[in-house]
Amino acid sequence: MPAATPRVQASPRFLGVFGLLFLACGASVAQVPPDVDALRAEVARLRSENAQLRLSPAGLASEVDLALQGRNLDKAQLALHTLVERYPKSAEAAEARRRVDSYLAAERAAQDQARRQAALGFRALKVSPTFARGDVVLALADTTVARRWTFDSYGSGWRFIDAERGQRFLIARLTTTARTKNPALFGIAAYVPDGPRLVRLGNLRYRFSRWSDYGAFLGNHADFRNDFSHTARIPFTAAVAFADDEWKRRPVYLVATGEGCHRRGYDRFGQPPAFYQPGECASLKPILTLDDFKDGFLAVLKRME
């Protein structure tokens, strides 16, 4: 006996959709439902209204702002031209013109600065003994070049390190001020120019300048003057050693970074027990160019001629 042919029963939903398609196919183009015409008319009206809003004083002023934010001067000037031409006496036109003029002035100043830096090289960089970033401020007091670096003074005593043969220390006396209770200290490095770049001689390491007495130096009792949890301002000395031949390559640039590379450590049996451990300062690269100073994250504390 032959197999029975399977029966497929269409769902009511399928029949409904099929019926609509059938009716639609059978209808003439001229028989478009009236609600479609109304929708088309509404779309056209909204498009016209949107175009008029875009060409309103507020809309054109907004186009100027958006173009300036995207650093598209041509687009901003085109929108400004339309705004001034249509609404010459509007407050929006005056304000948009002021913003475009301010943008142009800033661009010209940046170009002039770039030309000066290209002509003068690293000598065009601003030099300041004070550098601030976030909650921390570094103030450079002075620098010296010597074969002995002294630090951790206490009463009539102190600690020191003598440079190896053929080397000298570049020593900086500085103060760090912080609003936080455990700040990381800024990285500092010495550089010398080599054509269009600065070459790093070395990174400076921090030491405490002094302790209240020998007992505090030994850790027998706390010295709150060297603890940011109790004081906002602490004096330090920092130094780096490099060869005499390298020191002859002048000038030497002392560069600070906003990167906190030195963190406080503690060793109960250390002398002194508190210290700052140097870490890697990624921003103080072996080679720097003028572009590295553009965002203000790096700064020249001193240029030693």
C-alpha positions as CSV (number, residue, x, y, z in Angstrom):
1,M,0.0,0.0,0.0
2,P,1.5,3.3,-1.0
3,A,2.5,5.6,1.9
4,A,0.1,8.3,2.8
5,T,0.9,11.7,1.7
6,P,1.7,13.9,4.7
7,R,-0.7,16.7,5.3
8,V,0.6,20.1,6.2
9,Q,-1.7,22.3,8.1
10,A,-0.9,26.1,7.8
11,S,-1.2,28.1,11.0
12,P,-3.8,30.9,11.1
13,R,-0.9,33.4,11.3
14,F,0.6,32.0,8.1
15,L,-2.7,32.2,6.3
16,G,-3.2,35.8,7.5
17,V,0.2,36.9,6.2
18,F,-0.3,35.0,3.0
19,G,-3.7,36.5,2.5
20,L,-2.3,40.0,3.0
21,L,0.5,39.3,0.5
22,F,-2.1,38.0,-2.0
23,L,-4.2,41.1,-1.6
24,A,-1.2,43.4,-1.9
25,C,-0.1,41.7,-5.1
26,G,-3.6,42.0,-6.6
27,A,-4.0,45.6,-5.7
28,S,-3.0,48.3,-8.2
29,V,-0.3,50.8,-7.6
30,A,-2.9,53.6,-7.5
31,Q,-4.7,51.9,-4.6
32,V,-2.0,52.8,-1.9
33,P,-3.7,53.0,1.5
34,P,-4.3,56.6,2.6
35,D,-2.2,56.2,5.8
36,V,1.0,55.6,3.7
37,D,0.5,58.9,2.0
38,A,0.1,60.6,5.4
39,L,3.3,59.0,6.7
40,R,5.2,60.1,3.7
41,A,3.9,63.7,4.1
42,E,4.9,63.6,7.8
43,V,8.4,62.4,7.0
44,A,8.8,65.2,4.4
45,R,7.5,67.7,7.0
46,L,10.0,66.5,9.6
47,R,12.9,66.6,7.2
48,S,12.0,70.2,6.3
49,E,11.7,71.1,9.9
50,N,15.0,69.5,10.8
51,A,16.7,71.4,7.9
52,Q,15.3,74.6,9.2
53,L,16.4,73.9,12.8
54,R,19.9,73.1,11.5
55,L,20.0,76.5,9.8
56,S,18.7,78.3,12.9
57,P,21.2,80.5,14.9
58,A,21.5,77.9,17.6
59,G,21.9,75.0,15.2
60,L,24.6,76.8,13.2
61,A,26.4,77.8,16.4
62,S,26.3,74.2,17.5
63,E,27.9,73.1,14.2
64,V,30.7,75.6,14.8
65,D,31.4,74.2,18.2
66,L,31.3,70.6,17.1
67,A,33.7,71.3,14.2
68,L,36.2,73.1,16.5
69,Q,36.0,70.2,19.0
70,G,36.9,67.9,16.1
71,R,39.7,70.3,15.1
72,N,38.0,70.8,11.7
73,L,38.7,74.5,11.1
74,D,37.4,74.5,7.5
75,K,34.0,73.1,8.6
76,A,33.8,75.5,11.5
77,Q,34.5,78.5,9.2
78,L,31.9,77.3,6.7
79,A,29.2,77.1,9.4
80,L,30.3,80.5,10.8
81,H,30.0,82.0,7.3
82,T,26.5,80.7,7.0
83,L,25.6,81.9,10.4
84,V,26.9,85.4,9.9
85,E,25.4,85.7,6.5
86,R,21.9,84.6,7.6
87,Y,21.9,86.2,11.1
88,P,24.6,88.9,11.1
89,K,23.3,90.7,14.2
90,S,22.6,87.6,16.4
91,A,24.3,86.9,19.7
92,E,25.1,83.4,18.4
93,A,27.0,84.9,15.4
94,A,29.1,87.1,17.7
95,E,29.9,84.3,20.1
96,A,30.7,81.8,17.3
97,R,33.1,84.4,15.7
98,R,34.8,84.9,19.1
99,R,35.3,81.1,19.5
100,V,36.8,80.7,16.0
101,D,39.1,83.7,16.5
102,S,40.3,82.2,19.8
103,Y,40.9,78.9,18.2
104,L,42.9,80.5,15.4
105,A,45.0,82.5,18.0
106,A,45.8,79.3,19.9
107,E,46.8,77.5,16.7
108,R,49.1,80.4,15.7
109,A,50.7,80.5,19.1
110,A,51.3,76.7,19.0
111,Q,52.8,77.0,15.5
112,D,55.1,79.9,16.7
113,Q,56.2,77.8,19.7
114,A,56.9,74.9,17.5
115,R,59.0,77.1,15.2
116,R,60.9,78.5,18.1
117,Q,61.6,75.1,19.5
118,A,62.8,73.8,16.1
119,A,65.2,76.8,15.9
120,L,66.5,76.7,19.4
121,G,66.2,73.0,20.1
122,F,66.0,72.0,23.8
123,R,67.1,75.5,24.9
124,A,63.5,76.6,24.1
125,L,62.1,74.3,26.8
126,K,60.9,76.1,29.9
127,V,63.1,75.6,32.9
128,S,61.6,75.8,36.4
129,P,62.8,74.5,39.8
130,T,59.2,73.8,40.8
131,F,57.2,70.9,39.4
132,A,53.7,69.9,40.4
133,R,51.5,67.0,39.4
134,G,48.4,66.0,41.2
135,D,48.8,66.2,45.0
136,V,52.6,66.4,44.9
137,V,54.9,69.4,44.4
138,L,58.7,69.1,44.0
139,A,60.9,72.1,44.6
140,L,64.6,72.1,43.7
141,A,66.8,74.1,46.0
142,D,70.2,73.7,44.3
143,T,72.6,71.2,42.6
144,T,76.2,70.4,43.0
145,V,78.8,68.1,41.4
146,A,81.1,66.3,43.8
147,R,82.8,63.1,44.5
148,R,81.1,62.6,47.8
149,W,77.3,62.4,48.5
150,T,76.3,63.0,52.1
151,F,72.8,62.3,53.4
152,D,70.9,61.0,56.5
153,S,72.4,63.6,58.8
154,Y,71.7,63.2,62.5
155,G,73.1,65.5,65.2
156,S,76.8,65.7,64.5
157,G,76.9,62.6,62.2
158,W,75.9,61.7,58.7
159,R,76.2,59.0,56.1
160,F,78.0,59.3,52.7
161,I,79.0,57.5,49.5
162,D,82.1,58.3,47.6
163,A,82.0,58.0,43.8
164,E,84.1,55.4,42.1
165,R,87.3,56.3,40.3
166,G,86.6,58.4,37.2
167,Q,83.1,59.3,38.4
168,R,81.3,62.2,40.0
169,F,77.9,62.7,41.6
170,L,75.3,65.1,40.4
171,I,73.6,66.0,43.7
172,A,70.3,67.8,44.1
173,R,68.9,69.3,47.3
174,L,65.1,69.4,47.1
175,T,61.8,69.4,49.0
176,T,58.7,67.4,48.3
177,T,55.3,68.6,49.5
178,A,52.2,66.3,49.4
179,R,48.6,66.5,50.5
180,T,48.4,62.7,50.6
181,K,49.9,60.6,53.5
182,N,51.9,58.2,51.4
183,P,52.8,59.7,48.1
184,A,55.2,58.2,45.5
185,L,58.0,60.5,44.7
186,F,58.6,61.9,41.2
187,G,61.3,60.3,39.0
188,I,64.3,62.6,38.2
189,A,67.0,61.9,35.6
190,A,70.0,63.6,34.1
191,Y,70.3,64.1,30.3
192,V,72.7,65.6,27.8
193,P,71.8,66.8,24.3
194,D,72.9,64.8,21.2
195,G,71.6,66.5,18.1
196,P,67.7,66.5,18.1
197,R,67.5,64.2,21.2
198,L,68.4,64.0,24.8
199,V,70.4,61.0,26.0
200,R,70.0,59.8,29.6
201,L,73.0,59.7,31.8
202,G,71.2,58.1,34.8
203,N,68.3,58.3,37.2
204,L,68.6,60.0,40.6
205,R,68.0,58.2,43.8
206,Y,66.4,59.8,46.9
207,R,67.8,59.8,50.5
208,F,66.5,61.7,53.5
209,S,68.4,64.8,54.2
210,R,68.4,64.6,58.0
211,W,67.0,63.0,61.1
212,S,66.1,64.6,64.4
213,D,68.8,62.6,66.3
214,Y,70.8,59.4,66.3
215,G,68.0,57.4,67.9
216,A,65.6,58.3,65.1
217,F,68.2,57.3,62.6
218,L,68.6,53.9,64.2
219,G,64.8,53.5,64.4
220,N,64.7,53.5,68.2
221,H,61.9,56.1,68.0
222,A,59.8,57.7,65.2
223,D,60.9,60.8,63.4
224,F,57.6,62.4,62.3
225,R,59.4,65.1,60.3
226,N,60.3,62.3,57.8
227,D,56.8,60.9,57.6
228,F,54.2,62.3,55.2
229,S,51.5,60.9,57.6
230,H,52.5,63.6,60.0
231,T,54.0,66.4,57.9
232,A,53.3,67.7,54.4
233,R,56.8,68.8,53.6
234,I,60.0,66.7,53.7
235,P,63.5,67.7,52.5
236,F,65.5,65.1,50.5
237,T,68.8,64.8,48.7
238,A,69.0,62.9,45.4
239,A,72.0,62.0,43.3
240,V,73.3,60.0,40.3
241,A,76.9,59.1,39.5
242,F,78.3,59.2,36.0
243,A,81.7,59.3,34.4
244,D,83.8,62.4,34.2
245,D,83.9,62.2,30.4
246,E,80.1,62.2,30.3
247,W,80.1,65.3,32.6
248,K,82.1,67.2,30.0
249,R,79.1,66.9,27.6
250,R,77.3,70.1,28.4
251,P,74.7,71.3,29.1
252,V,73.1,68.8,31.5
253,Y,69.3,68.8,31.8
254,L,67.7,67.7,35.0
255,V,64.4,66.3,34.0
256,A,61.5,65.4,36.3
257,T,58.5,63.2,35.5
258,G,55.0,63.3,37.0
259,E,55.3,59.5,37.3
260,G,55.6,58.3,40.9
261,C,58.6,56.0,40.6
262,H,59.9,56.0,44.2
263,R,57.9,54.4,46.9
264,R,58.4,54.3,50.7
265,G,59.8,51.2,52.3
266,Y,60.5,50.1,55.8
267,D,63.1,47.8,57.4
268,R,62.9,47.6,61.2
269,F,66.6,46.8,61.4
270,G,67.8,49.2,58.7
271,Q,69.8,52.3,59.4
272,P,67.6,54.3,58.9
273,P,64.6,52.0,58.9
274,A,62.6,54.2,56.4
275,F,63.7,54.7,52.9
276,Y,62.4,55.3,49.3
277,Q,62.9,52.5,46.9
278,P,63.5,53.5,43.3
279,G,61.4,51.9,40.7
280,E,61.3,51.9,36.9
281,C,60.3,55.3,35.4
282,A,58.9,54.4,32.0
283,S,58.5,58.1,31.0
284,L,62.2,58.9,31.7
285,K,63.3,57.0,28.5
286,P,66.9,56.5,27.5
287,I,66.2,58.9,24.6
288,L,63.9,61.9,24.8
289,T,62.8,64.3,22.0
290,L,61.0,67.6,22.1
291,D,57.7,65.8,21.5
292,D,58.1,64.1,24.9
293,F,57.7,67.5,26.6
294,K,54.5,68.6,24.9
295,D,51.9,67.3,27.3
296,G,53.6,68.7,30.4
297,F,54.2,65.3,32.0
298,L,58.0,65.9,31.8
299,A,59.6,69.1,33.0
300,V,63.1,70.6,33.0
301,L,64.1,71.5,36.6
302,K,67.5,72.9,35.7
303,R,69.9,73.3,32.8
304,M,73.5,73.1,34.0
305,E,75.8,74.8,31.5
